[in-house]
Amino acid sequence: MEKLVISDLLKFKFISNLSFSPDGKLLGFVVHRMNEDDNSYESKIWVYNTENKKMFQLTSFGMEKSFIFPLHSFFKNFSINFFIFGWIF
């Protein structure tokens, strides 16, 4: 087994702020990775569909820190695009 070196940290990705949609079909989360050039972390929101087992990147700003799906039943009649884009923090 090789020893861990500083450059190995650039390969790691970390997830946070997991949030299920009210119907439980989608899981939103934030993926963080190191940006060596800027000496910072990039964070982007991803969504996992539990039915078809596919993931897609939702944002590309690189500065997202959290994500939640709304829980209020008022929103259940709107499309999932409204849920996601209307509630990015």
C-alpha positions as CSV (number, residue, x, y, z in Angstrom):
1,M,0.0,0.0,0.0
2,E,1.4,3.4,-1.0
3,K,1.6,6.3,1.4
4,L,-0.8,9.1,1.1
5,V,0.7,12.3,-0.4
6,I,-0.6,15.9,-0.5
7,S,-1.5,15.7,-4.2
8,D,-3.8,12.7,-3.4
9,L,-6.1,15.0,-1.6
10,L,-6.9,16.7,-5.0
11,K,-8.6,13.4,-6.1
12,F,-11.0,13.2,-3.2
13,K,-14.6,14.4,-3.4
14,F,-16.8,15.0,-0.4
15,I,-20.6,15.1,-0.1
16,S,-22.8,17.0,2.2
17,N,-26.3,18.4,2.7
18,L,-28.2,15.3,1.6
19,S,-31.9,16.1,1.0
20,F,-34.7,13.8,-0.3
21,S,-37.6,15.1,-2.3
22,P,-40.9,14.9,-0.5
23,D,-41.9,11.8,-2.6
24,G,-38.5,10.1,-1.9
25,K,-37.7,9.7,-5.6
26,L,-34.9,12.2,-5.7
27,L,-31.9,12.8,-3.5
28,G,-30.1,16.2,-3.7
29,F,-26.6,16.7,-2.4
30,V,-23.6,18.9,-2.6
31,V,-20.3,17.6,-4.0
32,H,-17.1,19.4,-2.9
33,R,-13.6,19.0,-4.4
34,M,-10.4,20.8,-4.0
35,N,-9.3,23.4,-6.6
36,E,-5.5,23.6,-6.5
37,D,-5.2,26.6,-8.7
38,D,-7.5,28.8,-6.5
39,N,-6.5,27.1,-3.3
40,S,-10.1,26.6,-2.5
41,Y,-13.0,24.1,-2.7
42,E,-15.5,23.9,-5.5
43,S,-19.0,22.8,-4.5
44,K,-21.8,21.8,-6.9
45,I,-25.3,20.4,-6.5
46,W,-26.1,16.9,-7.8
47,V,-29.3,15.0,-7.9
48,Y,-29.7,11.2,-7.8
49,N,-32.9,9.6,-9.1
50,T,-33.7,6.6,-6.9
51,E,-36.0,5.1,-9.5
52,N,-33.7,5.0,-12.6
53,K,-30.4,5.0,-10.6
54,K,-29.1,8.0,-12.6
55,M,-27.3,11.1,-11.3
56,F,-27.0,14.5,-12.9
57,Q,-25.1,17.7,-12.0
58,L,-27.7,20.4,-11.3
59,T,-25.4,23.5,-10.9
60,S,-22.0,24.6,-12.1
61,F,-21.3,27.8,-10.2
62,G,-18.9,26.1,-7.9
63,M,-19.9,28.0,-4.8
64,E,-23.1,26.2,-3.7
65,K,-23.0,25.2,-0.1
66,S,-26.5,23.7,0.7
67,F,-29.6,22.3,-0.9
68,I,-33.0,21.3,0.3
69,F,-36.3,20.2,-1.3
70,P,-39.4,22.1,-0.1
71,L,-41.5,20.0,2.2
72,H,-44.8,22.0,1.9
73,S,-47.6,20.1,0.1
74,F,-48.4,23.2,-1.9
75,F,-45.4,22.4,-4.2
76,K,-46.4,18.8,-5.0
77,N,-48.4,19.9,-8.1
78,F,-45.4,21.7,-9.7
79,S,-42.8,20.0,-11.8
80,I,-39.5,18.9,-10.3
81,N,-37.7,21.6,-12.2
82,F,-39.6,24.2,-10.2
83,F,-38.6,22.4,-6.9
84,I,-35.0,22.3,-7.7
85,F,-34.4,25.7,-9.3
86,G,-36.8,27.5,-6.9
87,W,-35.0,26.3,-3.8
88,I,-31.3,26.5,-4.4
89,F,-29.5,28.4,-1.6
